[in-house]
Every structure is written in structure tokens, then in C-alpha cells.
Amino acid sequence: MAKEALIIVDMSNDFVADEGTLTAGKPAQEIVPYIVDLAKDFINRDQVVVVAMDAHQENDSHFELWPAHNVVGTKGQELYGDLMKWYEENESNPNVIMQPKEDYNAFFKTGLAEKLREKGVEKVHVAGVCTDICNYLTIAGADSEGFKTVIHKRGSATFTDLGETFINQMKRCFFTEIVE
């Protein structure tokens, strides 16, 4: 039977906490309960949950464009709040995958597509931050790897005013299903 995967994108302290170096702030904090509930539901239904997390080195070229964020081994790279609690309770589950990523797209040079195919995944759900950057490009990556895609609007946030525009683009470009 085909499985589905939830990809939780970049819900780190640096992207979510008030003091995060590249934070989406309150909008990101407000989606945490929804994402935790979604992750619990996926695990309860024997589906897959991927925690896709930026993993940058101190001298990463991304820092020419953005403030330093998600530096490997720092508090800023850790999962935010109740998501960290959920992860700690579930990290030994074989259906939970921690996926470091060096790029915006969780599928780019990570081997994630192969890991999901090995588990029989055919449809990928995305939630997290930022809607118009990493969520969008992860949806694009999933589509290019042949997965059906779903974006969880209530589980997405960004620090710009482009979230709605990019969600609509996901639907137009990749036939992404939108869950309100």
C-alpha cells in the first residue's frame, strides 16, 4: 500500500523563535501546534515524517544573502519548542527521518527521494517555513522526483507577504493539493 510522508521544513529556533537570526516570528510560532498534531497523526497512521532542517557551516555562502542561521551544532539549528519534544519522543521510530539539507529544497543532493521510495511513499505533504522559499522549493523538488504534493496552508508561515502567492503557484505549477 502506498504511503504518504509529511516533510516538516526548517522549524528551527533560528527560523521560529523571537530571537532567531532569520525568524518568521509569531506566524511561525502559531503553526507549531498544527504541525505537531499533523506529525502525531502521520505516525499514528504508520506514515512517514521527515524533519528537513537547514544545516549550514559557519562560512556557508548562504550567509552572503541571509544572516547566519542554522549553523550545525548550535541552539539555533535545534527544533523549536513542542516540535523538539515531539521529535525526542519519536526519533527512534523507523518512520521518522531527520534530513539535514544545505539548500532550500529538501530533495537537492540529500538522497531524500530514495529514502522515501524505499518506504513506499508516493505523496508528500509539506508544512513549515518559509512558504515562499524552502516550502515552495521542496514542493518543486518533490514534484521533479515524481511525488504527488500537498501543502498545508495552516501549517506554513513566512516573513514576507508572499505566502499566498507562492501557495497558488504550487497549485498552478506542480498541481499541488492545498489543505486549508
Number of C-alpha atoms within 10 A of each C-alpha: 6 10 17 23 26 26 27 27 26 29 31 28 26 27 29 31 21 15 12 18 17 20 23 21 19 14 16 24 19 15 20 22 14 15 24 19 12 19 26 16 14 19 17 10 11 15 20 24 29 23 22 27 25 25 20 21 16 12 10 13 11 15 13 9 7 10 11 19 25 26 18 16 11 12 14 22 22 19 23 21 16 13 21 17 12 15 19 11 10 17 14 10 13 11 17 20 20 15 19 18 21 17 18 21 22 31 23 16 11 16 12 21 19 13 12 22 14 9 16 16 20 17 18 24 24 26 27 29 28 26 29 22 15 23 31 22 20 24 29 21 20 26 20 13 14 12 20 19 25 23 26 21 18 16 24 27 27 24 18 10 11 14 21 15 11 17 22 15 15 24 16 11 12 18 14 21 17 16 11 8
